[in-house]
Amino acid sequence: MSIMTFLNILKKIYVFYFEGFRNMSDWGRQVWIIILIKLFVIFLILRLFFFPDVLKKNFKDERSRSNYIREQLLK
């Protein structure tokens, strides 16, 4: 596949989605706002509170972190 063919495909995909979002009804926009808010909550808020970086907190350098992971995997 040549680079021009690839760029034409990307352009067609972009135009397809751009036109779709531009002609979207008010109901569709509200649904997308809800989806974006839910993604924000899932990826940012939940990650901060429920998935802390334990290795960075308990181990100060990269070598000790990698040794700990290797020990845990080999058990």
Sine and cosine of phi, psi and omega as CSV:
sin_phi,cos_phi,sin_psi,cos_psi,sin_omega,cos_omega
0.00,0.00,0.78,-0.63,0.00,-1.00
-0.98,0.18,0.26,-0.97,-0.03,-1.00
-0.92,0.39,-0.56,0.83,0.01,-1.00
-0.93,0.38,-0.63,0.78,0.05,-1.00
-0.90,0.44,-0.68,0.73,0.02,-1.00
-0.89,0.46,-0.69,0.73,0.01,-1.00
-0.91,0.41,-0.60,0.80,0.04,-1.00
-0.91,0.42,-0.64,0.77,0.04,-1.00
-0.90,0.44,-0.70,0.71,0.04,-1.00
-0.88,0.47,-0.64,0.77,0.02,-1.00
-0.90,0.44,-0.68,0.73,0.02,-1.00
-0.90,0.45,-0.65,0.76,0.03,-1.00
-0.90,0.43,-0.70,0.72,0.01,-1.00
-0.87,0.48,-0.73,0.68,-0.01,-1.00
-0.89,0.46,-0.64,0.77,0.02,-1.00
-0.85,0.53,-0.77,0.64,-0.03,-1.00
-0.95,0.30,-0.61,0.79,0.01,-1.00
-0.88,0.48,-0.74,0.68,0.03,-1.00
-0.90,0.43,-0.61,0.79,0.01,-1.00
-0.91,0.42,-0.68,0.74,0.01,-1.00
-0.96,0.29,-0.54,0.84,-0.01,-1.00
-0.94,0.35,-0.59,0.81,-0.03,-1.00
-1.00,-0.07,0.24,0.97,-0.06,-1.00
-0.95,0.30,0.57,-0.82,0.03,-1.00
-0.97,0.23,0.15,-0.99,0.03,-1.00
-0.89,0.46,-0.60,0.80,0.02,-1.00
-0.89,0.46,-0.68,0.73,0.01,-1.00
-0.90,0.43,-0.63,0.77,0.04,-1.00
-0.90,0.44,-0.65,0.76,0.02,-1.00
-0.90,0.44,-0.63,0.78,0.03,-1.00
-0.90,0.44,-0.69,0.73,0.02,-1.00
-0.91,0.41,-0.57,0.82,0.06,-1.00
-0.90,0.44,-0.68,0.73,0.04,-1.00
-0.89,0.46,-0.68,0.73,0.01,-1.00
-0.88,0.47,-0.70,0.72,-0.01,-1.00
-0.91,0.41,-0.62,0.78,0.05,-1.00
-0.91,0.42,-0.67,0.74,0.02,-1.00
-0.90,0.44,-0.66,0.75,0.04,-1.00
-0.90,0.44,-0.63,0.77,0.06,-1.00
-0.86,0.50,-0.73,0.69,0.00,-1.00
-0.90,0.44,-0.71,0.71,-0.05,-1.00
-0.90,0.44,-0.76,0.65,-0.16,-0.99
-1.00,0.07,-0.49,0.87,-0.05,-1.00
-0.98,-0.19,-0.82,0.57,-0.08,-1.00
-0.92,0.38,-0.78,0.62,-0.03,-1.00
-0.89,0.45,-0.60,0.80,0.00,-1.00
-0.91,0.42,-0.64,0.77,-0.02,-1.00
-0.91,0.41,-0.65,0.76,-0.12,-0.99
-1.00,-0.06,-0.53,0.85,-0.11,-0.99
-0.96,-0.30,-0.23,0.97,-0.01,-1.00
-0.77,-0.64,0.91,0.42,0.00,-1.00
-0.94,0.35,0.37,-0.93,0.00,-1.00
-0.99,0.11,1.00,0.05,-0.09,-1.00
-0.93,0.38,-0.64,0.77,-0.04,-1.00
-0.90,0.43,-0.65,0.76,-0.01,-1.00
-0.93,0.37,-0.52,0.85,-0.01,-1.00
-0.97,0.26,-0.64,0.77,-0.09,-1.00
-1.00,0.02,-0.41,0.91,-0.05,-1.00
-0.82,-0.57,0.78,-0.62,-0.12,-0.99
-1.00,0.09,-0.51,0.86,-0.03,-1.00
-0.87,-0.50,0.26,-0.97,-0.08,-1.00
-0.91,0.41,-0.59,0.81,-0.03,-1.00
-0.91,0.42,-0.70,0.71,0.00,-1.00
-0.91,0.41,-0.59,0.80,0.05,-1.00
-0.90,0.44,-0.71,0.70,-0.02,-1.00
-0.92,0.39,-0.59,0.81,0.07,-1.00
-0.90,0.44,-0.68,0.74,0.02,-1.00
-0.89,0.46,-0.71,0.71,0.00,-1.00
-0.90,0.45,-0.68,0.73,0.01,-1.00
-0.88,0.47,-0.67,0.74,0.03,-1.00
-0.88,0.47,-0.66,0.75,-0.02,-1.00
-0.93,0.37,-0.59,0.81,0.00,-1.00
-0.96,0.30,-0.50,0.87,-0.04,-1.00
-1.00,0.07,-0.13,0.99,0.03,-1.00
-0.93,0.37,0.00,0.00,0.00,0.00
